[in-house]
Amino acid sequence: METTPKRIPAGLSRRDFLKTAGLGLAVAAATSGALFSRDAAARTSGVITRKVPRTGEELPAIGLGTYLTFDVIPGQPREFIREVMRRFWEGGGRVVDTSPLYGSGEISVGDYATALGITDKMFIANKIWSTGEFLADESHAHRSLEQSMQRLWRSRIDVMQVHSLVNVDVIVPILRGWKKEGRIRYLGVTHHELPYFPALANWVEKGDLDFVQVHYSIHTRLAEERILPAALDKGTAVLVNMPFEKARLFRIVEGRRLPDFAREIGAENWAQFFLKWVISHPAITCAIPATTNPEHQSQNIGALRGPLPDKEMRARMVKHMETIPGFDKLAEMPPYLGKTYNGIIRRAQNLRKEANK
């Protein structure tokens, strides 16, 4: 049953990576029963869900992103990922978004989902970035899908998305074929950069997408102009990336108390304040915040319960943020202030910087 509360309370292969990372999956799997012995109905009781318009499948409205946060250099500690995933699952989460471009992100998701005994219970939203060796070459796309399924330890991907609209005219028909074959369940497209929103909107307006993933937050609301109305009109599910603006929103409110009216929507911290605002829009299916911090994960997943803001409260929340110094200049701030990510992606970026000095 769908829950819609009001303001009143209501590049490595998986095998190679495992050799270097040394994860004891067998030991972890043996303990997974104890970790997840809680009754499934109790785990999801009171969770805010949204329906995938095309099928009616219900998904929890808060998911888990993996960009940078699940990317760890082989051999380095990554137990924090297990704890983030454990708290996510225990809190009622199900949707995990990743990509073969996220360094070891897919591998981390696959390994820990297996260790925790939830591989086939999660809803995996994955991506593809494929251009091929020549025009209309499908071989790279097929290799990408096979690699992703191996890393994630899955025989089928729930939703495959064209990453940042790369080669979208060629890849969408390929995804349709995979869907018909049962290799994926849904297809979609993604982008997070505002100049590409018109192109993203065009694809939604065509009406043949199951999902679209877009940048949307209490600060960046451009998606409300075309993309979200089109999604409602065409029956397209919406995943939201960057709901925290790459941690910039937290820097803006650092040291500030929540407004008193946050109690009316059950927000106990700023993460829940921002997430409840996002998922209260009627077009949004699921927001996918990312984190390396298990405590922050507990805060994020807490937004899955309690009342949501109505239209008037949403406007009040925006007006409150507009009174906070720096909110209007947020886009000019560097991302991830005070945070360090030392995965494959960051290592490659640092090596490139050194080479260009």
ROLO-837580 format. One record per residue (C-alpha): x, y, z; residue in three letters. Coordinates in steps of 0.5 Angstrom, whole numbers, padded with zeros to 4 digits, always signed. Layout:
XYZALA/...
This chain:
+0000+0000+0000MET/+0003+0007-0002GLU/+0004+0011+0004THR/+0004+0019+0002THR/+0004+0022+0009PRO/+0001+0030+0010LYS/+0004+0035+0015ARG/+0000+0032+0020ILE/+0003+0025+0023PRO/+0002+0020+0019ALA/+0075-0002-0030GLY/+0077-0008-0025LEU/+0073-0015-0025SER/+0070-0017-0019ARG/+0074-0023-0018ARG/+0081-0019-0019ASP/+0078-0014-0014PHE/+0076-0019-0009LEU/+0084-0022-0009LYS/+0086-0015-0007THR/+0081-0013-0003ALA/+0081-0020+0001GLY/+0074-0019+0003LEU/+0072-0025+0007GLY/+0065-0026+0004LEU/+0064-0033+0007ALA/+0065-0031+0014VAL/+0060-0025+0013ALA/+0055-0029+0009ALA/+0055-0034+0015ALA/+0053-0028+0020THR/+0048-0025+0015SER/+0042-0029+0018GLY/+0043-0026+0025ALA/+0044-0019+0022LEU/+0038-0019+0018PHE/+0033-0023+0022SER/+0028-0018+0023ARG/+0022-0019+0020ASP/+0021-0016+0013ALA/+0014-0013+0015ALA/+0017-0009+0021ALA/+0023-0007+0017ARG/+0019-0003+0012THR/+0013-0001+0017SER/+0011+0006+0016GLY/+0016+0007+0010VAL/+0014+0012+0005ILE/+0014+0009-0002THR/+0013+0011-0009ARG/+0010+0007-0015LYS/+0014+0006-0021VAL/+0008+0009-0026PRO/+0009+0004-0031ARG/+0008-0002-0027THR/+0006+0000-0020GLY/+0012-0003-0017GLU/+0013+0001-0010GLU/+0020+0003-0008LEU/+0022+0007-0002PRO/+0023+0014-0003ALA/+0030+0015+0000ILE/+0035+0011-0004GLY/+0043+0010-0004LEU/+0048+0014-0008GLY/+0055+0011-0009THR/+0059+0016-0013TYR/+0066+0017-0010LEU/+0063+0014-0003THR/+0064+0007-0005PHE/+0070+0008-0009ASP/+0076+0005-0005VAL/+0083+0003-0008ILE/+0084-0005-0007PRO/+0087-0007-0001GLY/+0085+0000+0003GLN/+0080-0001+0009PRO/+0072-0001+0007ARG/+0068-0004+0012GLU/+0065+0003+0013PHE/+0061+0001+0006ILE/+0058-0005+0010ARG/+0056-0001+0016GLU/+0053+0004+0011VAL/+0049-0001+0007MET/+0047-0005+0013ARG/+0044+0002+0016ARG/+0041+0003+0009PHE/+0037-0004+0009TRP/+0035-0004+0016GLU/+0032+0003+0016GLY/+0028+0001+0010GLY/+0032+0003+0004GLY/+0032-0001-0002ARG/+0034+0003-0008VAL/+0042+0003-0010VAL/+0044+0007-0015ASP/+0051+0006-0018THR/+0055+0006-0025SER/+0061+0003-0028PRO/+0064+0010-0028LEU/+0065+0010-0021TYR/+0071+0007-0020GLY/+0070+0000-0015SER/+0063+0003-0013GLY/+0060-0003-0017GLU/+0064-0008-0014ILE/+0063-0005-0007SER/+0056-0006-0008VAL/+0056-0013-0010GLY/+0061-0015-0005ASP/+0057-0012+0001TYR/+0050-0014-0002ALA/+0052-0021-0002THR/+0056-0021+0005ALA/+0049-0018+0008LEU/+0045-0023+0004GLY/+0041-0018+0000ILE/+0043-0018-0007THR/+0037-0020-0010ASP/+0033-0016-0005LYS/+0035-0009-0007MET/+0033-0005-0013PHE/+0039-0004-0017ILE/+0039+0003-0021ALA/+0046+0002-0026ASN/+0048+0006-0032LYS/+0052+0005-0038ILE/+0057+0010-0042TRP/+0058+0007-0049SER/+0060+0010-0055THR/+0063+0003-0059GLY/+0069+0003-0063GLU/+0065+0005-0069PHE/+0058+0008-0071LEU/+0053+0003-0069ALA/+0058-0002-0065ASP/+0054-0005-0060GLU/+0060-0009-0057SER/+0062-0005-0052HIS/+0055-0004-0049ALA/+0054-0011-0049HIS/+0061-0012-0045ARG/+0059-0006-0040SER/+0053-0010-0038LEU/+0056-0017-0037GLU/+0062-0013-0033GLN/+0056-0010-0029SER/+0052-0016-0028MET/+0059-0020-0026GLN/+0061-0014-0021ARG/+0054-0013-0018LEU/+0053-0021-0017TRP/+0046-0020-0021ARG/+0043-0024-0027SER/+0039-0018-0028ARG/+0039-0010-0027ILE/+0033-0007-0025ASP/+0034+0000-0029VAL/+0039+0001-0034MET/+0040+0009-0035GLN/+0044+0012-0041VAL/+0050+0016-0037HIS/+0049+0023-0038SER/+0046+0022-0045LEU/+0052+0019-0048VAL/+0051+0016-0054ASN/+0043+0016-0052VAL/+0040+0016-0059ASP/+0044+0009-0060VAL/+0044+0006-0053ILE/+0036+0007-0052VAL/+0034+0002-0057PRO/+0040-0003-0055ILE/+0036-0002-0048LEU/+0030-0003-0051ARG/+0032-0010-0053GLY/+0035-0012-0047TRP/+0029-0010-0043LYS/+0025-0015-0048LYS/+0030-0020-0047GLU/+0029-0019-0039GLY/+0036-0017-0038ARG/+0034-0011-0035ILE/+0027-0009-0032ARG/+0027-0002-0034TYR/+0031+0004-0038LEU/+0032+0011-0037GLY/+0037+0017-0038VAL/+0041+0021-0033THR/+0044+0028-0033HIS/+0046+0033-0027HIS/+0049+0039-0031GLU/+0043+0044-0032LEU/+0045+0046-0039PRO/+0043+0039-0041TYR/+0036+0040-0038PHE/+0033+0041-0044PRO/+0036+0035-0048ALA/+0034+0031-0042LEU/+0027+0034-0042ALA/+0026+0032-0049ASN/+0027+0025-0048TRP/+0022+0025-0042VAL/+0017+0028-0047GLU/+0018+0023-0052LYS/+0014+0019-0047GLY/+0018+0012-0048ASP/+0022+0012-0042LEU/+0021+0008-0035ASP/+0026+0013-0031PHE/+0029+0019-0031VAL/+0035+0021-0026GLN/+0036+0029-0025VAL/+0039+0034-0021HIS/+0034+0037-0016TYR/+0034+0040-0009SER/+0031+0045-0005ILE/+0037+0050-0008HIS/+0037+0047-0015THR/+0029+0047-0017ARG/+0030+0048-0025LEU/+0027+0041-0026ALA/+0021+0044-0024GLU/+0020+0047-0030GLU/+0020+0042-0035ARG/+0022+0035-0033ILE/+0018+0034-0027LEU/+0012+0036-0030PRO/+0013+0032-0036ALA/+0015+0026-0032ALA/+0008+0026-0029LEU/+0005+0027-0035ASP/+0008+0021-0039LYS/+0009+0016-0033GLY/+0016+0017-0032THR/+0019+0015-0025ALA/+0024+0020-0023VAL/+0031+0019-0019LEU/+0034+0025-0016VAL/+0041+0026-0015ASN/+0045+0031-0011MET/+0040+0033-0006PRO/+0045+0035-0002PHE/+0049+0039-0007GLU/+0055+0035-0006LYS/+0055+0037+0001ALA/+0054+0045+0000ARG/+0048+0045+0003LEU/+0051+0043+0010PHE/+0056+0048+0009ARG/+0051+0053+0009ILE/+0047+0051+0015VAL/+0053+0049+0019GLU/+0052+0051+0026GLY/+0045+0053+0025ARG/+0039+0050+0029ARG/+0033+0047+0025LEU/+0027+0052+0025PRO/+0022+0050+0030ASP/+0017+0049+0024PHE/+0021+0043+0022ALA/+0018+0039+0028ARG/+0011+0039+0024GLU/+0014+0035+0018ILE/+0018+0030+0023GLY/+0025+0033+0021ALA/+0030+0031+0026GLU/+0036+0034+0023ASN/+0038+0038+0016TRP/+0039+0032+0012ALA/+0032+0030+0013GLN/+0029+0037+0012PHE/+0033+0037+0005PHE/+0031+0030+0003LEU/+0023+0031+0006LYS/+0023+0037+0001TRP/+0025+0033-0005VAL/+0021+0027-0004ILE/+0015+0031-0003SER/+0014+0033-0010HIS/+0009+0029-0013PRO/+0013+0027-0019ALA/+0019+0024-0015ILE/+0020+0017-0014THR/+0026+0016-0010CYS/+0032+0021-0008ALA/+0039+0018-0008ILE/+0044+0021-0003PRO/+0051+0018-0002ALA/+0055+0018+0004THR/+0061+0015+0007THR/+0059+0016+0014ASN/+0054+0011+0018PRO/+0051+0016+0022GLU/+0050+0020+0017HIS/+0046+0014+0013GLN/+0042+0013+0019SER/+0040+0021+0019GLN/+0038+0020+0011ASN/+0034+0014+0012ILE/+0030+0017+0017GLY/+0027+0021+0012ALA/+0023+0015+0010LEU/+0018+0016+0016ARG/+0014+0021+0019GLY/+0010+0027+0015PRO/+0012+0030+0009LEU/+0011+0038+0007PRO/+0005+0040+0003ASP/+0005+0045-0002LYS/+0005+0051+0003GLU/+0010+0048+0008MET/+0015+0047+0002ARG/+0015+0054+0000ALA/+0016+0056+0007ARG/+0022+0051+0007MET/+0025+0055+0001VAL/+0024+0062+0004LYS/+0027+0060+0010HIS/+0033+0057+0006MET/+0033+0064+0003GLU/+0034+0068+0009THR/+0041+0064+0010ILE/+0047+0068+0008PRO/+0051+0064+0002GLY/+0045+0060+0000PHE/+0044+0065-0006ASP/+0051+0063-0008LYS/+0051+0056-0006LEU/+0053+0054-0014ALA/+0059+0058-0013GLU/+0062+0054-0007MET/+0067+0048-0008PRO/+0064+0041-0007PRO/+0065+0036-0001TYR/+0068+0042+0003LEU/+0072+0038+0009GLY/+0071+0031+0006LYS/+0076+0027+0003THR/+0075+0021-0002TYR/+0081+0017-0004ASN/+0079+0012-0009GLY/+0081+0010-0016ILE/+0077+0016-0019ILE/+0081+0021-0014ARG/+0087+0017-0015ARG/+0087+0018-0023ALA/+0085+0025-0022GLN/+0091+0027-0017ASN/+0096+0023-0022LEU/+0093+0028-0028ARG/+0094+0034-0024LYS/+0101+0032-0022GLU/+0103+0030-0029ALA/+0100+0037-0032ASN/+0104+0041-0027LYS/
